[in-house]
Amino acid sequence: MRFLVYDRLLGFGDDYWIEDAGGSKVFLVDGKALRLRDTWELKDTQGHVLVDIHQKMLALRDTMVLQRGGEPLATIRRKRLSLLRNHYRVSLADGSELDVSGKILDREFAVEYDGELLAVISRRWLTVRDTYGVEVVHEDADPALLIAVAVCVIHLAEKEREG
């Protein structure tokens, strides 16, 4: 499955649709304004919240937290020792981990679980400016989770570059 994400720097109150390869709206990233921390919701086309995304307060390193139905889903933070490429660790609530690595700011990276590729995030196969693709390559993978991970990792990398 391939999804198109219109690349905007996420800010307070920013909303945008994520489309499938056929151009149909699939997910809405709903930015929440007037909050103390960066907060978004990933919704389906009927407006149901699939994943809550927010910045963890009072953390030593920038950390994003994903929740589903009010329950913890994942925590995302940059790996400590990553010299050549950007590496992020996604700690899932069940104790497993996803590894995100590549050129995050260039929108060229991958999400893996235990060495198995789950998704590829890339601008290479697109001609639309300011758009990147999220291709979910593993049939059992959760597209909403992987899109939320991509949004969070890009947000963390942008914040780190600004700081």
C-alpha positions in Angstrom: 0.0 0.0 0.0 1.3 3.4 -0.9 0.2 6.7 0.7 1.0 10.3 -0.3 1.7 12.8 2.5 1.8 16.5 1.6 5.0 17.6 3.4 4.3 20.6 5.6 6.1 21.5 8.7 3.7 20.5 11.3 2.6 23.3 13.5 -0.2 24.1 15.9 -3.5 23.8 14.2 -2.2 22.3 10.9 -4.6 19.8 9.3 -4.0 17.9 6.1 -5.2 14.7 4.3 -3.1 11.7 3.5 -4.2 10.0 0.2 -3.8 6.6 -1.2 -2.0 6.0 -4.5 -5.3 6.5 -6.4 -5.8 10.0 -4.9 -8.5 9.1 -2.4 -8.4 10.6 1.0 -7.6 7.9 3.6 -6.3 9.6 6.8 -6.5 13.1 8.3 -3.7 14.5 10.4 -5.6 16.9 12.7 -3.3 19.4 14.5 -4.5 20.6 17.8 -4.0 24.4 18.4 -3.5 26.1 21.8 -1.8 23.2 23.5 1.4 23.3 25.7 2.9 20.5 23.7 2.8 19.5 20.0 -0.3 17.4 19.5 -2.1 15.8 16.6 -4.6 13.1 15.9 -4.6 10.7 13.0 -8.2 10.1 11.9 -9.9 8.0 9.3 -12.3 9.4 6.7 -15.3 9.2 9.1 -13.5 11.2 11.8 -12.6 8.4 14.1 -9.3 8.9 15.9 -6.9 6.1 15.1 -3.8 7.4 16.8 -3.2 10.2 19.2 0.2 11.8 18.7 1.8 14.1 21.3 5.1 15.3 22.6 6.1 13.9 25.9 6.6 16.6 28.5 9.6 16.7 30.9 11.8 14.2 28.9 15.6 14.5 28.7 15.4 14.0 24.9 12.7 15.0 22.6 10.1 12.2 22.7 6.8 11.6 20.9 4.1 9.4 22.3 1.5 7.5 20.3 -1.7 6.3 21.9 -4.7 4.3 20.6 -8.0 4.5 22.4 -6.3 6.2 25.4 -3.9 3.3 25.8 -0.1 3.6 25.1 0.9 2.4 21.7 4.5 3.6 21.2 7.2 6.0 22.3 9.6 7.5 19.7 13.0 9.0 20.4 16.3 9.4 18.6 18.9 6.7 19.3 21.8 8.0 21.3 24.7 6.8 19.1 24.0 7.4 15.5 26.8 9.1 13.7 26.3 8.8 10.0 22.5 8.5 9.6 19.5 9.4 11.6 18.3 6.5 13.7 15.2 6.5 15.8 13.8 3.9 18.1 10.1 3.2 18.4 9.3 1.3 21.6 6.0 -0.4 21.2 3.7 -1.0 24.2 4.1 -4.8 23.9 7.9 -4.4 24.5 9.0 -4.9 20.9 10.9 -2.2 19.0 10.9 -0.7 15.5 14.0 0.8 14.0 13.8 3.9 11.8 16.9 4.8 9.9 17.9 6.8 6.9 18.0 10.5 5.8 15.0 11.7 7.7 15.2 15.4 6.6 15.5 14.3 3.0 12.4 12.0 3.4 14.4 8.9 2.5 14.2 6.3 5.3 12.9 2.9 6.3 11.0 1.4 9.2 12.1 -2.1 10.2 11.1 -4.7 12.8 13.7 -7.2 13.8 15.5 -6.7 10.5 12.4 -7.1 8.4 11.3 -4.1 6.3 7.8 -2.8 7.2 7.7 0.6 5.3 9.8 2.8 3.0 9.4 6.6 3.2 10.6 8.3 0.0 10.3 11.3 -2.3 12.0 9.5 -5.1 9.0 8.0 -6.8 7.0 11.2 -6.7 6.9 14.1 -9.0 4.6 16.3 -6.9 6.6 18.9 -5.0 6.5 18.9 -1.2 5.1 15.4 -1.1 6.6 12.1 0.2 5.3 8.6 0.0 4.9 6.0 2.7 4.9 2.6 1.2 3.8 -0.1 3.6 5.6 -3.2 2.2 4.7 -5.8 4.9 1.1 -7.1 4.5 0.6 -7.5 8.3 1.8 -4.0 9.1 -0.5 -1.4 10.6 -0.6 1.5 8.1 -1.9 4.1 10.7 0.9 3.2 13.1 3.6 3.5 10.3 2.2 6.8 9.1 2.1 8.2 12.6 5.7 7.0 13.1 6.8 8.8 9.9 5.1 12.0 11.0 6.7 11.9 14.4 10.2 11.1 13.2 10.1 13.9 10.7 8.8 16.3 13.4 11.6 15.3 15.8 14.3 15.7 13.1 13.0 19.1 12.1 12.9 20.2 15.8 16.5 19.0 16.3 17.7 20.8 13.2 16.0 24.1 14.4 17.6 23.7 17.9 
